[in-house]
Amino acid sequence: TSLETKITAIDSVLDNILVKNTLATTSELKELLSGVTINAGDLSSEFDCENYEKARFFGETTAAVGNNFSLMGSNVSGGTFYHMGENLRDETIGSTHYIYGSNIENLPRYIKIINKHGSTNFVFTKFFMQLSGGRVAV
């Protein structure tokens, strides 16, 4: 019975480890912003990228944004966010203003968007993050 108790305890520990090591192996689309304004010089709310390795960003804004938005990353929620070297780009087709970014790999745990414009507030009509790949949860 002592051996059975130990085996049960070990089995429970292994079950917990396996649950925490879940991989994201498929693509997932998340709507991040809808009707949200990011003021000049401000950061968006943070987006959790846990268990994902790659991301692509795209959506619409109410005005052309040029290269005034950059991605910021941190491995700590609420921590210091650093520039990831990625700017979002825009393109206007007809009267619709699209915003998009390249595929980004080796994501930090958390991402925010910064409005680098000195005086203009921009409204995101819709903004999405498509996540894919998989890595072990920490």
N, C-alpha and C positions, 0 to 999 in steps of 0.2 A: 504493500500500500504506500510506503514511503517513496518507492520508485515511481509508482503511478502518479503521485502528487507532483513529483519533480517533472515528469514528462508533461503533465497537464500545464504546469507553470511555463515550461519552455515553449510549448505549443501556443500558449496565449501570447507570449512575447513575440514569437515569429509572426503570428497573425497581425499584431499591431504594426510590425515593421513592414509587412507586405501591403497593408492598407496605406501607409504613409509614402510608399514608393510607387504610387500610381503614375503612369505616364500618359501624357496627352499625345495620342498617336494620330488623331484626325484633325481636320481643320475646324475651327470654330469662329463664328462671326459674332462680335459683340457691338451693340450700339453704345457708344460712349457718351455722345453729346447730342441733345435734341433741343433746339431753341435756346442754346446756352451762349452767353456773351463772355468773351475773355477780354478783359480790359487791357489797355496799353500797359506794358511792363509786368503784367500779372501771369501767373501760372494757372493752368486748369486744375481740376481735381486729379488725384492720382489714379492710375489704372493698374490693376494687379495682373501681372503676366506669369504668375506661378505655373510651373509645369510646362511652359511653352518655350520654344527655342527661336521661333521666327515670327515676325509680324509685318503686316502691311496696313497702312492707314489710308482711308479715302472718305470723301463726303462732299458736302456742299456748304457754302457760306453765302451770306447776303450781299457781299461785295468782294471784288478782287483783292486778294491778300498779298500778292507778290511773294517775296521770300521772307515775310515777317513772322513766320512760325517755325520754331525749332523743337526737337524732341529733347527732353531732359530725363535722365535716369538715376535711380538710386536702388541699392539693395536693401534699404531700410525704410519702412513705412514712416512717413513724416520726417525723414532724415534730410540731409543735404542732397539736392539734386544737381547733377552735372550735365553739361552739354554733351550730347552723344555724337555730335558731328553730322547730324542729319537735319536738313531743312525740309519742311513741307513745301510743295510747289502748288501753283494754281494755274488754271486754264479756264477761260470764259468761252462758252459756246452758246451763241444766241444771247439770252439774258441770264443764263445759269452760270454760277461761279463754282467750279469744281476745285477741290483741294485733294492732294494725294502725296504719297511718299513712296520711296523705293522699298523693296523688301529688306528688312533689318534682321540680322542674325545675332545670336549670342545676347539675347535680351537681358537687361537687368531685371530684378524682381518687380520694380515699380517704374512707371513712366508718367510724365506730365508733359503738357505742351505749354510753351512760353510764347506770349505775344511780344515780339521784340520791337514793335512799332512804337515810336515815341509819343504819339498822340491819338491814335485811332483805336477804338474798340471794335472788335469784329464779332459777329453773331454766326455761330455754327447752326445751320438749319438742321443738318444731320451729319454725324461723324461716326465712322465705324473703324473697328480694329479687327482684322482677320488674323487669327493666331493659328500656328501649325507647328509641327515637329513635336518632339517630346524630350523631356529630361526628368531626372529623378527629383521628386520634391524633397526639399531640405527641411 
